[in-house]
Amino acid sequence: MPNPVSRLKPPIRPLPVDPPIQPPIGPPINPAFVAYPGQIYILTKGGYYLSAANGGGLDSNDAIQTEIKYSAGLVVGPYLQFTLWRDTTGRFAFQTYSGNFIRAVDGGGLTTDVLNTNAPDIAVWEEFRIALVGGQPGPFPISIQTNTNNFLTAVGEGGKTTNAIHSDATKVQDWEIFFLRKAGDLGSGFQYFIVPIDTQQAIAAKNGGGLTQNTLQLYGQNGVHLSWARFNLILQPNGSHAIQTVNGNYLTAVNGGGLDYGTTQTDNIHTDATVAKAWEQFTFVDRGDSTYCIQTVSGYFLGKRTYGGSAEGEYSTDISDINAATKFWIVPANFL
């Protein structure tokens, strides 16, 4: 079996990343709410994006549409992106590219004239609650509840330009299931799930971190707790992030990366670091379709192992070609 030692290669420079899309500057926003960094996008259970027609600013029953189908590599444009705002009580608001907010007309309970996107600020009709829905397939399904305690419905699970959304549902079924994912700036100190798109199961730090062997698992495996899949991303001075586990440790790419696998005694990714140094620095490279590849400090990427057994690390840290690297969805976890 090949010896898992680091092979010296020049670092791979991250691909250039466009600056995050920001909505136009508008009037002051309700001071009870603060914005998350970057943007999010929302998919229906049928795999369609919620989009703000014209980027927002419309008083129209068809201001929010669901006609665009998710496909790998599709660029998530500004009309498909929203800035997420939150207050301290767990209420959320969705800001469109125009700077206006999504409004549930009458606070919800409607099948016509349901949503518009011309609200300049956040009041009760612009407030929503987001909750994780159990017993559903897919990475972290959510419901979106209006101020009247109704749920948003993606009619037919999506694929519509007219009558796309209702707000009269009183319980969550298939059409009330959505998926929320991150785009753009990841900020610092925010909690995320990191979901490889090939498995659609979030990675988890076994025991919440603190290990050098059998360190990473997938949420959904027996005995893996949801809390283990939560990671804080801590921005570093060079623009990379330290990936902090739920117990306060950090992920370490042993040798700074360049190991296809670990050994039967130690993985190539550890979760026991108590201080974020060079080997604990990871760059999240946006691939243009709001998926991310994760790069180690030495320029390698995380990806599938070529060799090694299940006890020798979940991921290779020796992928030099970004096109061969694993792609991840990043899912905001603070409110789930």
Sequence and secondary structure as in RCSB ss.txt:
>XXXX:A:sequence
MPNPVSRLKPPIRPLPVDPPIQPPIGPPINPAFVAYPGQIYILTKGGYYLSAANGGGLDSNDAIQTEIKYSAGLV
VGPYLQFTLWRDTTGRFAFQTYSGNFIRAVDGGGLTTDVLNTNAPDIAVWEEFRIALVGGQPGPFPISIQTNTNN
FLTAVGEGGKTTNAIHSDATKVQDWEIFFLRKAGDLGSGFQYFIVPIDTQQAIAAKNGGGLTQNTLQLYGQNGVH
LSWARFNLILQPNGSHAIQTVNGNYLTAVNGGGLDYGTTQTDNIHTDATVAKAWEQFTFVDRGDSTYCIQTVSGY
FLGKRTYGGSAEGEYSTDISDINAATKFWIVPANFL
>XXXX:A:secstr
                          S   TT EE SSEEEEEETTSBB EEGGGS   STTSEE   B  TT  
  GGG BEEEE TTS EEEE TTS EEEEGGGS  SSS EEEEESS  GGG BEEEE SS SSSSEEEEE TTS 
EEEEGGGS  SSS EEEEESS  GGG EEEEEES   SSEEEEEEETTTTS EEEGGGS  SSS EEETTSTT  
GGGG EEEEE TTS EEEE TTS EEEEGGGS  S   SS  SEEEEESS  GGG EEEEE SSS EEEEETTS 
EEE  SS  GGG SSEEEE  GGGS  EEEEE TT 
